[in-house]
């Protein structure tokens, strides 16, 4: 079992920046056993993919709407993932969720962190 917790959301003006963090923990979890990623969900919309990163911090991938503004990363020593968001737009307003995928196929989600971007 994996416990996933996001943090770092808040209120920011358009053009500002935020850094989201995600910590994954479990009695048998090692950072090399987890693929991790970010999703988001705006009111009245489905959950959509934002970015993901491989088992050892390799092969980052981004949704088209990111447009080069976000950077996903993770530490090698701990199961911690980050999303550095620059030049935020009002359209980025959503609840952002962390996802962890184990090597055995288990999927785990955090409770989400709110990002609000004002115009």
Backbone bond lengths (Angstrom), bond angles and torsions (degrees), N, CA, C in turn:
res aa  C-N    CA-C-N  psi(-1)  N-CA   C-N-CA  omega(-1)  CA-C   N-CA-C  phi
1 X - - - 1.440 - - 1.525 110.02 -
2 X 1.350 116.03 139.43 1.453 122.67 -178.45 1.530 109.16 -120.85
3 X 1.320 116.43 132.31 1.457 122.66 175.83 1.523 108.14 -104.54
4 X 1.338 116.48 127.24 1.459 122.56 -174.02 1.519 109.19 -121.77
5 X 1.339 117.15 130.01 1.460 122.51 -177.88 1.520 109.82 -134.44
6 X 1.351 116.60 125.79 1.464 122.43 176.24 1.527 110.41 -98.27
7 X 1.333 115.73 156.72 1.452 122.02 173.98 1.522 109.08 -156.94
8 X 1.328 116.90 168.45 1.452 121.75 174.20 1.514 115.71 105.21
9 X 1.328 118.54 -5.53 1.444 120.45 177.96 1.518 111.75 -70.55
10 X 1.328 116.01 168.49 1.448 120.70 -179.93 1.503 111.82 170.70
11 X 1.330 115.58 -167.36 1.460 123.64 179.77 1.522 109.09 -104.74
12 X 1.331 116.07 129.14 1.457 121.11 -178.51 1.525 109.13 -143.84
13 X 1.324 117.09 150.56 1.457 121.32 176.06 1.518 110.79 -78.41
14 X 1.324 115.59 155.35 1.457 120.37 176.53 1.527 110.17 -53.70
15 X 1.330 115.45 136.40 1.450 121.32 -176.51 1.509 114.20 91.22
16 X 1.321 117.23 -9.21 1.444 121.68 179.58 1.513 112.41 -83.33
17 X 1.331 115.77 -172.78 1.459 121.01 -176.08 1.519 111.17 -137.76
18 X 1.318 115.27 156.32 1.454 123.97 173.85 1.521 108.54 -144.62
19 X 1.318 116.83 153.64 1.452 121.88 171.23 1.521 109.22 -121.76
20 X 1.316 116.17 118.52 1.450 122.28 177.10 1.524 109.89 -92.55
21 X 1.334 115.63 146.56 1.452 121.53 177.45 1.516 109.67 -125.24
22 X 1.318 115.96 149.70 1.456 122.38 176.48 1.516 108.41 -137.91
23 X 1.324 116.24 125.06 1.456 122.20 177.59 1.521 109.60 -112.83
24 X 1.311 116.51 127.99 1.461 123.04 177.81 1.514 108.91 -114.26
25 X 1.325 116.39 134.45 1.456 120.62 -178.07 1.521 110.71 -142.14
26 X 1.322 115.19 156.42 1.449 122.41 178.16 1.510 109.87 176.84
27 X 1.314 116.83 156.25 1.464 120.67 -174.40 1.518 112.44 -64.78
28 X 1.323 117.92 -29.62 1.463 121.30 -177.48 1.525 112.82 -117.91
29 X 1.321 117.34 17.81 1.451 121.52 -176.40 1.521 110.93 -94.80
30 X 1.315 115.93 129.62 1.458 122.88 171.69 1.526 108.52 -118.93
31 X 1.327 116.73 151.31 1.457 119.17 -176.10 1.519 112.40 -62.14
32 X 1.320 117.03 -27.06 1.459 120.17 179.17 1.523 113.01 -74.58
33 X 1.326 118.10 -9.57 1.456 122.19 -178.17 1.523 113.40 -98.96
34 X 1.325 118.09 0.91 1.457 121.36 -172.94 1.524 112.60 -121.71
35 X 1.320 115.68 129.07 1.453 121.58 161.56 1.529 107.25 -95.52
36 X 1.321 117.16 141.39 1.452 120.17 -173.90 1.523 110.88 -134.97
37 X 1.330 115.51 154.41 1.446 119.63 -179.68 1.514 112.35 -160.06
38 X 1.340 114.88 173.25 1.465 123.11 179.23 1.520 110.46 -119.17
39 X 1.333 115.38 137.84 1.451 123.59 172.49 1.529 108.17 -128.30
40 X 1.334 116.98 164.81 1.454 119.86 177.38 1.523 110.11 -143.41
41 X 1.337 115.39 157.47 1.452 121.29 -179.93 1.525 109.87 -143.83
42 X 1.324 116.42 118.65 1.455 122.89 175.56 1.529 109.06 -91.11
43 X 1.340 118.34 158.49 1.464 120.94 179.48 1.522 111.94 -55.29
44 X 1.320 116.21 130.94 1.447 121.45 178.48 1.517 115.19 77.90
45 X 1.322 117.66 4.16 1.453 121.45 -179.56 1.526 110.68 -121.94
46 X 1.323 115.60 162.77 1.443 120.98 176.77 1.518 112.07 -79.62
47 X 1.307 114.93 167.92 1.456 120.38 178.48 1.535 109.43 -75.11
48 X 1.333 117.02 129.79 1.450 121.06 -176.60 1.527 111.52 -122.49
49 X 1.302 114.84 152.40 1.454 122.58 -179.55 1.517 111.16 -70.57
50 X 1.334 116.86 138.78 1.455 123.06 175.81 1.530 110.92 -113.74
51 X 1.330 116.89 -56.26 1.461 121.15 -177.20 1.519 109.68 -164.25
52 X 1.327 116.95 154.81 1.455 120.42 172.05 1.519 110.37 -144.39
53 X 1.337 114.99 168.59 1.453 121.77 -175.83 1.521 108.50 -149.40
54 X 1.337 116.40 148.95 1.450 121.56 -171.84 1.509 114.77 -78.31
55 X 1.321 114.50 -175.22 1.460 123.19 -173.12 1.527 113.33 -55.90
56 X 1.318 116.93 -37.79 1.457 121.40 -175.94 1.527 112.01 -120.40
57 X 1.324 116.81 31.38 1.450 120.89 178.88 1.519 114.12 79.66
58 X 1.312 116.94 18.31 1.458 121.84 -178.90 1.522 110.97 -103.96
59 X 1.303 115.77 166.35 1.463 124.16 173.88 1.524 113.80 55.35
60 X 1.331 118.55 56.48 1.465 119.25 175.12 1.519 110.85 -65.50
61 X 1.322 115.86 147.30 1.452 122.03 -178.87 1.526 108.34 -141.82
62 X 1.358 116.66 145.85 1.456 121.34 -174.56 1.522 111.57 -135.53
63 X 1.324 115.37 149.81 1.451 120.76 171.45 1.525 109.76 -69.97
64 X 1.339 116.00 156.40 1.463 120.07 -177.65 1.525 112.93 -60.58
65 X 1.327 117.92 -35.40 1.457 119.96 -176.01 1.523 113.23 -68.62
66 X 1.326 117.76 -13.49 1.465 120.55 178.06 1.526 110.77 -62.78
67 X 1.313 117.23 -39.19 1.466 123.45 173.77 1.525 112.90 55.23
68 X 1.325 117.15 37.22 1.447 121.39 177.82 1.511 115.34 78.11
69 X 1.332 118.49 4.70 1.465 121.41 -174.60 1.520 114.25 -86.27
70 X 1.325 117.93 -21.47 1.468 122.32 -174.71 1.522 110.43 -112.32
71 X 1.328 115.72 152.32 1.454 122.15 174.79 1.518 109.33 -133.06
72 X 1.333 116.95 124.95 1.451 121.92 177.15 1.529 108.83 -99.76
73 X 1.323 116.76 141.61 1.455 121.60 178.79 1.519 109.27 -154.21
74 X 1.332 116.30 166.99 1.458 121.06 175.51 1.516 109.13 -151.46
75 X 1.318 115.93 155.47 1.455 120.45 178.13 1.515 109.81 -81.47
76 X 1.325 115.74 156.08 1.457 120.96 175.86 1.516 112.30 -90.40
77 X 1.326 117.89 -21.02 1.454 122.37 -177.20 1.530 113.54 -88.53
78 X 1.316 117.14 -27.43 1.453 122.30 -178.31 1.521 110.69 -135.73
79 X 1.317 115.65 160.87 1.460 121.59 177.56 1.523 109.76 -83.10
80 X 1.323 115.48 66.69 1.453 122.30 179.96 1.521 109.68 -125.53
81 X 1.320 116.12 131.12 1.456 123.08 -178.27 1.522 109.47 -122.40
82 X 1.334 116.09 148.73 1.453 121.64 -178.34 1.518 110.50 -128.93
83 X 1.324 115.22 152.34 1.446 122.22 170.07 1.521 107.50 -131.21
84 X 1.340 116.03 105.68 1.455 121.48 176.06 1.521 108.29 -86.80
85 X 1.321 116.96 118.83 1.457 122.57 -176.01 1.520 109.28 -114.01
86 X 1.332 116.27 121.69 1.454 123.34 178.67 1.522 110.01 -114.85
87 X 1.329 115.70 158.26 1.466 121.72 176.38 1.524 111.66 49.09
88 X 1.306 116.22 52.98 1.460 121.27 -177.80 1.523 111.42 -66.40
89 X 1.330 114.90 146.36 1.449 123.24 179.82 1.526 110.05 -117.18
90 X 1.338 118.28 155.92 1.466 119.54 175.51 1.525 113.01 -54.22
91 X 1.324 117.55 -31.77 1.456 121.51 178.94 1.524 112.70 -66.14
92 X 1.329 117.94 -14.36 1.457 121.76 177.74 1.525 112.38 -80.92
93 X 1.315 118.00 -6.71 1.462 121.80 -179.91 1.523 110.12 -60.86
94 X 1.324 116.76 122.65 1.456 122.36 -177.19 1.521 109.05 -177.94
95 X 1.319 115.60 170.32 1.453 121.43 166.84 1.520 107.42 -88.50
96 X 1.312 116.72 126.26 1.454 122.23 -177.93 1.523 109.68 -101.49
97 X 1.342 115.84 130.36 1.455 122.77 -175.67 1.518 111.28 -116.76
98 X 1.306 116.02 141.61 1.455 123.05 173.76 1.522 109.62 -95.56
99 X 1.323 116.49 138.16 1.458 122.77 178.14 1.522 109.54 -123.45
100 X 1.325 116.28 134.88 1.456 122.33 175.29 1.520 109.27 -121.62
101 X 1.326 116.47 136.03 1.455 122.93 -179.12 1.519 108.22 -124.76
102 X 1.329 116.66 121.69 1.458 120.72 -179.76 1.515 110.68 -83.00
103 X 1.334 115.51 163.63 1.457 120.87 179.69 1.524 112.32 -65.01
104 X 1.333 117.32 -21.91 1.452 121.67 178.31 1.523 113.08 -88.60
105 X 1.329 117.77 -1.16 1.450 121.92 175.88 1.508 116.05 101.51
106 X 1.321 119.30 2.44 1.448 121.64 177.61 1.517 112.00 -73.82
107 X 1.337 116.89 139.72 1.456 123.23 -179.53 1.522 109.95 -117.19
108 X 1.340 116.29 132.88 1.458 121.44 -177.62 1.521 109.67 -134.98
109 X 1.338 116.35 140.27 1.449 123.71 -178.17 1.520 111.66 -120.98
110 X 1.330 116.09 146.83 1.448 121.13 169.41 1.517 111.00 -83.01
111 X 1.331 116.47 178.77 1.462 121.28 -178.02 1.523 113.13 -85.62
112 X 1.318 118.22 -10.55 1.450 122.88 177.16 1.514 113.58 97.46
113 X 1.331 115.56 154.40 1.451 122.65 174.76 1.530 108.55 -134.61
114 X 1.332 116.65 134.44 1.461 121.92 -173.15 1.527 111.12 -81.19
115 X 1.329 115.91 129.88 1.459 123.34 171.78 1.522 107.85 -116.81
116 X 1.331 117.17 122.69 1.453 122.28 179.05 1.524 108.96 -124.80
117 X 1.328 116.48 124.75 1.459 122.58 -178.09 1.525 108.35 -116.48
118 X 1.317 117.18 118.74 1.454 122.26 -179.22 1.525 110.59 -92.89
119 X 1.333 116.47 152.52 1.450 121.71 -179.94 1.516 111.26 -86.71
